[in-house]
C-alpha cells in the first residue's frame, strides 16, 4: 500500500530542497524522521512536515498499519512557478530577479 503527500509553492529553489530530499530517500519512516530533525537546513523542516503528512495519509488508508513498517519509496522535487521581480540599476536600467519555488512529492510504502 502506498500513501502520498505533496507540498506546493515552497519558497525555496528546487536545488536546495533536493539536497535534503536525496539524503532521506530509501530510509524507513522512523529513521527518516530522526534524520530530518537533525539536518540543519530550512528544507528539512518542510520535508519533515510532508513526510509526516504522508504517514498520516497511510494511517487513514489502513487502520492496522504500523508506522515502523513504512519507508520512503519515492521523494522528488520539481520546479514550481517562478516569481519574476525587477531590481533597479544605474542609468535607468533594470535587472531581473527570479525567485524560484518548488513542488515536493513524498510516497511512503510498506511493501
ZASEGU-628661 format. One record per residue: residue in one letter; x, y, z of N, C-alpha, C in turn. Coordinates in nm, 3 decimals. Example, Ala and Ser with C-alpha at 12.3 -4.5 7.8 and 13.67 -1.06 7.14 Angstrom:
REC   type       nxx       nyy       nzz      caxx      cayy      cazz       cxx       cyy       czz
REC      a     1.319    -0.569     0.780     1.230    -0.450     0.780     1.320    -0.330     0.780
REC      s     1.285    -0.225     0.708     1.367    -0.106     0.714     1.290     0.003     0.787
This chain:
REC   type       nxx       nyy       nzz      caxx      cayy      cazz       cxx       cyy       czz
REC      x     0.083    -0.117     0.000     0.000     0.000     0.000     0.088     0.124     0.000
REC      x     0.051     0.221    -0.081     0.128     0.344    -0.091     0.045     0.461    -0.042
REC      x     0.111     0.553     0.026     0.048     0.676     0.070     0.131     0.792     0.017
REC      x     0.062     0.896    -0.027     0.129     1.006    -0.096     0.092     1.138    -0.030
REC      x     0.188     1.231    -0.028     0.162     1.367     0.019     0.250     1.460    -0.063
REC      x     0.200     1.582    -0.084     0.278     1.678    -0.163     0.269     1.817    -0.101
REC      x     0.370     1.895    -0.127     0.373     2.035    -0.084     0.404     2.119    -0.207
REC      x     0.321     2.218    -0.232     0.339     2.302    -0.350     0.376     2.444    -0.310
REC      x     0.433     2.517    -0.402     0.469     2.658    -0.384     0.563     2.678    -0.266
REC      x     0.660     2.589    -0.249     0.761     2.605    -0.145     0.854     2.718    -0.189
REC      x     0.872     2.818    -0.106     0.952     2.935    -0.144     1.101     2.910    -0.124
REC      x     1.151     2.812    -0.199     1.291     2.776    -0.196     1.324     2.711    -0.329
REC      x     1.445     2.730    -0.377     1.479     2.674    -0.507     1.482     2.521    -0.500
REC      x     1.445     2.455    -0.609     1.443     2.309    -0.609     1.579     2.247    -0.581
REC      x     1.684     2.314    -0.621     1.819     2.262    -0.600     1.849     2.247    -0.450
REC      x     1.807     2.345    -0.371     1.831     2.340    -0.227     1.748     2.233    -0.159
REC      x     1.624     2.215    -0.206     1.537     2.114    -0.146     1.584     1.974    -0.183
REC      x     1.635     1.957    -0.305     1.683     1.826    -0.349     1.801     1.776    -0.267
REC      x     1.885     1.867    -0.218     1.999     1.827    -0.137     1.955     1.747    -0.015
REC      x     1.848     1.791     0.049     1.797     1.722     0.168     1.714     1.601     0.127
REC      x     1.634     1.613     0.021     1.548     1.503    -0.022     1.630     1.380    -0.061
REC      x     1.744     1.401    -0.123     1.827     1.288    -0.165     1.884     1.212    -0.045
REC      x     1.901     1.279     0.069     1.954     1.213     0.188     1.852     1.118     0.251
REC      x     1.723     1.144     0.232     1.617     1.071     0.302     1.564     0.954     0.220
REC      x     1.583     0.956     0.091     1.526     0.855     0.002     1.571     0.714     0.042
REC      x     1.472     0.623     0.057     1.502     0.484     0.087     1.504     0.450     0.235
REC      x     1.504     0.547     0.323     1.507     0.520     0.466     1.369     0.474     0.516
REC      x     1.370     0.401     0.628     1.244     0.367     0.694     1.190     0.493     0.759
REC      x     1.060     0.496     0.784     0.993     0.617     0.833     1.053     0.672     0.962
REC      x     1.071     0.591     1.068     1.127     0.649     1.192     1.269     0.703     1.175
REC      x     1.350     0.634     1.095     1.487     0.680     1.070     1.487     0.809     0.990
REC      x     1.397     0.820     0.893     1.388     0.941     0.811     1.347     1.061     0.897
REC      x     1.254     1.041     0.990     1.210     1.149     1.078     1.326     1.195     1.167
REC      x     1.399     1.100     1.225     1.514     1.136     1.309     1.620     1.210     1.229
REC      x     1.644     1.164     1.108     1.744     1.228     1.023     1.703     1.371     0.988
REC      x     1.577     1.389     0.952     1.529     1.523     0.914     1.530     1.619     1.033
REC      x     1.507     1.569     1.153     1.509     1.656     1.270     1.650     1.705     1.301
REC      x     1.752     1.634     1.255     1.890     1.669     1.287     1.966     1.736     1.172
REC      x     1.903     1.753     1.057     1.970     1.822     0.946     1.947     1.972     0.962
REC      x     2.054     2.052     0.970     2.038     2.196     0.995     2.011     2.277     0.868
REC      x     1.910     2.243     0.795     1.872     2.316     0.674     1.725     2.354     0.684
REC      x     1.688     2.464     0.621     1.549     2.508     0.621     1.460     2.407     0.549
REC      x     1.512     2.344     0.446     1.435     2.249     0.367     1.398     2.125     0.449
REC      x     1.476     2.091     0.551     1.448     1.970     0.627     1.316     1.981     0.703
REC      x     1.281     2.100     0.750     1.153     2.118     0.818     1.035     2.101     0.725
REC      x     1.048     2.151     0.604     0.941     2.138     0.504     0.924     1.992     0.464
REC      x     1.035     1.923     0.443     1.029     1.782     0.404     0.974     1.699     0.520
REC      x     1.011     1.732     0.643     0.960     1.661     0.760     0.809     1.671     0.769
REC      x     0.755     1.790     0.748     0.609     1.807     0.751     0.540     1.723     0.644
REC      x     0.600     1.717     0.526     0.540     1.642     0.416     0.547     1.491     0.442
REC      x     0.658     1.444     0.499     0.672     1.302     0.532     0.571     1.264     0.640
REC      x     0.554     1.350     0.740     0.456     1.324     0.846     0.313     1.321     0.790
REC      x     0.286     1.408     0.693     0.155     1.411     0.629     0.130     1.282     0.551
REC      x     0.233     1.233     0.482     0.219     1.107     0.408     0.194     0.991     0.504
REC      x     0.258     0.993     0.621     0.236     0.888     0.721     0.093     0.895     0.776
REC      x     0.043     1.016     0.796    -0.095     1.031     0.842    -0.192     0.982     0.736
REC      x    -0.162     1.008     0.609    -0.246     0.958     0.500    -0.245     0.806     0.496
REC      x    -0.131     0.745     0.524    -0.122     0.599     0.526    -0.205     0.543     0.641
REC      x    -0.204     0.613     0.753    -0.281     0.568     0.870    -0.431     0.571     0.840
REC      x    -0.475     0.671     0.764    -0.617     0.681     0.727    -0.656     0.569     0.631
REC      x    -0.565     0.537     0.537    -0.596     0.435     0.438    -0.604     0.295     0.498
REC      x    -0.519     0.268     0.598    -0.517     0.135     0.659    -0.504     0.151     0.810
REC      x    -0.605     0.108     0.883    -0.606     0.130     1.028    -0.509     0.040     1.103
REC      x    -0.480    -0.080     1.052    -0.389    -0.170     1.123    -0.243    -0.154     1.081
REC      x    -0.212    -0.049     1.008    -0.076    -0.024     0.961     0.010     0.034     1.072
REC      x     0.132    -0.017     1.086     0.227     0.037     1.184     0.322     0.133     1.114
REC      x     0.358     0.243     1.184     0.447     0.342     1.124     0.587     0.287     1.102
REC      x     0.628     0.191     1.183     0.761     0.132     1.168     0.776     0.052     1.040
REC      x     0.665     0.010     0.981     0.670    -0.071     0.859     0.685     0.015     0.734
REC      x     0.663     0.145     0.745     0.670     0.233     0.628     0.814     0.270     0.595
REC      x     0.838     0.297     0.467     0.966     0.352     0.424     0.942     0.451     0.311
REC      x     1.040     0.536     0.287     1.029     0.639     0.184     1.060     0.574     0.050
REC      x     0.954     0.544    -0.024     0.971     0.477    -0.153     1.017     0.576    -0.260
REC      x     0.948     0.689    -0.267     0.983     0.792    -0.365     0.980     0.928    -0.296
REC      x     1.073     1.013    -0.331     1.068     1.152    -0.290     1.133     1.231    -0.403
REC      x     1.057     1.324    -0.459     1.114     1.402    -0.569     1.068     1.547    -0.560
REC      x     1.153     1.632    -0.615     1.132     1.777    -0.611     1.131     1.828    -0.754
REC      x     1.025     1.900    -0.789     1.013     1.961    -0.921     1.010     2.112    -0.905
REC      x     1.036     2.181    -1.014     1.031     2.327    -1.011     0.886     2.375    -1.016
REC      x     0.855     2.471    -0.931     0.724     2.533    -0.932     0.730     2.661    -1.014
REC      x     0.627     2.742    -1.008     0.628     2.868    -1.081     0.730     2.965    -1.022
REC      x     0.798     3.037    -1.107     0.900     3.133    -1.062     0.838     3.272    -1.052
REC      x     0.873     3.344    -0.945     0.829     3.482    -0.929     0.932     3.571    -0.995
REC      x     0.886     3.658    -1.083     0.978     3.747    -1.153     0.965     3.887    -1.094
REC      x     1.079     3.943    -1.056     1.084     4.077    -0.997     1.189     4.158    -1.070
REC      x     1.190     4.288    -1.046     1.285     4.377    -1.112     1.364     4.453    -1.006
REC      x     1.498     4.460    -1.026     1.587     4.535    -0.939     1.640     4.655    -1.018
REC      x     1.610     4.777    -0.975     1.661     4.895    -1.046     1.813     4.901    -1.041
REC      x     1.874     4.942    -1.151     2.019     4.955    -1.160     2.053     5.095    -1.210
REC      x     2.181     5.119    -1.225     2.228     5.252    -1.265     2.187     5.286    -1.408
REC      x     2.176     5.415    -1.435     2.146     5.470    -1.568     2.011     5.423    -1.623
REC      x     1.916     5.403    -1.538     1.781     5.369    -1.581     1.762     5.226    -1.625
REC      x     1.860     5.144    -1.601     1.847     5.003    -1.639     1.780     4.923    -1.528
REC      x     1.753     4.797    -1.556     1.693     4.710    -1.455     1.741     4.567    -1.478
REC      x     1.760     4.496    -1.369     1.795     4.354    -1.374     1.675     4.273    -1.325
REC      x     1.663     4.155    -1.380     1.553     4.068    -1.341     1.595     3.980    -1.223
REC      x     1.509     3.967    -1.126     1.530     3.876    -1.014     1.427     3.764    -1.029
REC      x     1.474     3.642    -1.026     1.385     3.527    -1.039     1.385     3.453    -0.906
REC      x     1.271     3.451    -0.838     1.257     3.379    -0.712     1.191     3.246    -0.743
REC      x     1.266     3.141    -0.727     1.218     3.008    -0.765     1.137     2.944    -0.654
REC      x     1.041     2.861    -0.693     0.962     2.784    -0.598     0.972     2.636    -0.634
REC      x     0.929     2.551    -0.542     0.943     2.407    -0.559     0.811     2.335    -0.533
REC      x     0.804     2.215    -0.587     0.695     2.122    -0.557     0.760     1.995    -0.504
REC      x     0.715     1.950    -0.389     0.771     1.832    -0.325     0.665     1.722    -0.320
REC      x     0.702     1.600    -0.357     0.612     1.486    -0.350     0.683     1.372    -0.276
REC      x     0.614     1.315    -0.177     0.667     1.206    -0.097     0.570     1.088    -0.107
REC      x     0.624     0.970    -0.135     0.545     0.846    -0.140     0.604     0.749    -0.039
REC      x     0.521     0.709     0.057     0.561     0.608     0.156     0.495     0.476     0.119
REC      x     0.565     0.366     0.146     0.512     0.234     0.116     0.548     0.138     0.228
REC      x     0.472     0.030     0.238     0.503    -0.072     0.340     0.549    -0.202     0.277
REC      x     0.562    -0.207     0.148     0.598    -0.330     0.077     0.746    -0.337     0.052
